[in-house]
């Protein structure tokens, strides 16, 4: 399905041209960074395969590839927090996608019920050890067990 998109060999065309030719990795995936369109808050990082990218472009609703479940996944299908794509960008060498989205529902992007998947801060103690500290402003907005059961989204 990756042949649905052109493969650009020329570096100048890849970096400066107007042809969208996403570069999928050896697993057929492209990293996708997702931010909230109004605030530009980082919501999540996910992966797309060619099918997910095609469905996202066709529907305007974000679709991803779940590496753990090995299946296509329409974000928000279970939780009601659909992600409507406001803008899609790619980086200079077209191996990363950025989605700016507007979310339905309570606005939680994370399967833990939080607005963002980035709800913990990495801290470093004087002795050099590291730990995770929860951001108190990132409390769950819904109970993931009630929405997903044990499967997560």
N, C-alpha and C positions, 0 to 999 in steps of 0.2 A: 504493500500500500504506500510505501515511501515514494514510489514513482509517481504518485499523484502530484508531487511537487518537483520542480526542476532542480537538478543537481548542478550547481554553479562551480565550475572548475577554476575560472579565472579570478585571482585574488582581488584585482581592482574592481571587477564587476561585482563580486561578492560583497566587498566593503563599501563601494561607492555607487553601485548600480541601483536600478529601480525594480529589479526582479526579486520577488520573494522566493527564496530557495532555502528553506530551513534545513539545517544540518543535524540530522538525528545521529545519536551515538551508535556504537556497535550493537546495542540491544534494541535499536529502533526507537529510542526515546530522546526527547528534548526537555531540558530543565525549563520549568515555567514558574516565574516569580509573580505573585498575585498581590496587588495593592488595592486599597479602597479608593474609588475615583474621587470622592469628595475631600478626603483628608490625606491621601497618599500613604496611609498607615499600611505597613507590611502585614499582610494577612496570613500568607502561607506560601510554601514552595512545593510544587508538585511536578509531575512528569506527564507529558503528552506523547502518544505515538501518532502516526499519520492519521489514523481514524479519529482519534480524539480531537486533533487539530482541525480536521475537515469538518467534523460535527460542530465544533465551536464556531468556525467560520460560517457554516450554513445556518445555524440556529441563533447565534448571538448569545447562547447560554454556554458557560464553561463546562467542558468535558475533559476528563483526565484519564490516565492509565494507572490503575492500581498495581504497583509492583508486588504487593503482598498477596492480593487476590488474583493477580494475573487476569484482570478484566477491565473493560471500559467502565467509566464511572461518571455519571452526570452529577456534578456537585449540587447538593441540596435536594436531591430526589427524595431522600428519606426524611431529612430534617425540615424541609420547606425553605431552606436558606439558599435558594438558587442564586447563582452569580451571573448577572447580566453584563456582558462585555461592553464597556464604554469605549475602550481603545485597546488595540493590540500593537505592541512594538517588538522589534527584534534588536539584538545587539549588533556590534560592528561585523562580526564574522558569522552571524545568523545561527549560533548554536545555543541561544537562550531566548525564550519568549517572555515578555512582560505583559500581563493583563491588568488593566485598570478596570475594576468591576463595581457594580452597584448590587448590593445583596438584598434579597427579599427576607421576610421573616424577622427574627430578632437580631439579625446581623452577625451571628456567630459563624465564623469560618472554620473554626477548629472542631474536630470530632470530640474534644473534651468539653464542648459547650462554651468556649471562650471566643471573644471577638477575633483574636489572632492566635496562631499557633506559637507565636513568640511571646510567651507569658512568663518565662523564667530568665533571670539574669545570671550569667556566669560570674562568680566572685572568686577572688584570689586572696588567701590569708597571708599573713606575714611569713609563715613557714613555707609558703609556696604551694600549699594544697589548694585545690579548687573545689567549689561547691555550687549548687544551684539555689538561687533565692527567688521565691515567687514574687511577682509584681502584684502588689495589693490592689491595683486598679484593674486587674484582669481576672475578675471573678467569673465563674461559669454563669452563663445566661440561661442554660437549660440543663436538665439532668440527662446525660448521655445514655444511661441505662434505659430510661423511659423511652427515648427516641430510637436508639439503635439495638437495644439488647446487648449482647456480647460481641456483635460483629463490627461495630464502629463504622464510620463512613469513609 
